[in-house]
């Protein structure tokens, strides 16, 4: 595997590339990320057991590289992955209360092959 890709995976995605005895490779989550996830889930379970009324707000980021001509066209213009600009959409919300007012962030980021769009 290319060393630059391995470095990106281990630093940006927080995963480790591990090997088996039979020379197969697989991705494994880093230990401290796993521990943080367990701590978060335990805290969430405890809050729900205590009937905490505060809403749980989730954050998400989506990006798109397709441009659609019209509703009847079945195919769009595709920008190759890692090339050109992307439209980034960030939002926060919950299933009980819907989207949080004023939390939407939409912007176009310019990304090259060497820059990850999460740094934008």
N, C-alpha and C positions, 0 to 999 in steps of 0.2 A: 504494500500500500504506500502511496505517495506520502512522505513525511509531513508535507504541509497540510494534507487532508487529515492525517492522524492528529496533528496539533490542533486544527480547527475543531475536530470532533471532541477532543479531550478538554479544550478550554471553553468553547462556545456552547456546546450541547451538553456538557457536563457528563459525558459518557466515557467509559474506558473500552479500548479494543483489546479483548482478551483472546487467548488461544487455548485450545483443548489439546489433549495428548495425541489425538489423531489429526492434528494440524488444521482443524476447522477453526474459524474465527467468529466471534460474536461480540456484540456491544453489550456492556454491562453498566448500569448506573453507578456513579461514584457513591461511596459509603456515606459521606456527609450529606449528600442530597437525599438518599434513602432515609437517613435519620431525621432530617428536617421534615420530610413528608409524613413519617410516622408521628412525629411530635405534633404537626398541624392537625392530622386526623384525630389524634387522641384529644386535643384541645377542642376540636369541633364536636366530637361525641360528648365530651363533658359539658360543654355549653348547651347542647340540645337536651341533655338529661336534666339540667338545672332550669329548663324552660326559659332560657335567655331569649328575649324578644327582639334583640338587635338583628337586622337582616344580614345575611351572608351575601356579600357583593363579589361577583366574579369579574375578572378582567380577561379580555381576549384581543388578539391582533389577527387581522386577516389581510391578505394582499392579493392583488389580481394582476395578471399580465395579458388578459384577453380584452379585445375591443369588439363589441357587437355592433353590426351595421343597423339591423332592425329586428323586430320580433319574428319575422318570417324566415330570416336567414339562419340556417342550422350551424354555420361555422363562422368563427370570427377570425380576426387577424391575430396570430399568436406571436408573442415576443418570446424568443428562446429563454429558458431558465438561466438566470445569472447575467443576462444581457439587458441593457437599457433600463428604463425607469419602471417603477412599480407604483401602484396606487395603494397606500397603506391606510387601513381603517382600524382604529383602536376604540374600544367602547367598554363600559362597565354596566352591570345590571344584575338583577336577581329574578328568580321565577315568581316571587310574591309581589314585587313592586315594579317590575319592568326595568327599563333603562334608567340610569341616573341622569337627571337633567344636567346639561352642561358638560358631560364627561366625554362626549364624542370628539375624536381627533381624526381628521382625514387630511392626508398630505401625499404629495408625489415625491418619492425619493429617487435619487440617482444612485445607482449601485453598479460597481464594476465587478469583475470576477474576483478581485482581491479583497473587496470590502463586503462584509456581511451586512444585510439590510437592517439587522437589529441594532447596529451602531448608529443609525440615522436619528 
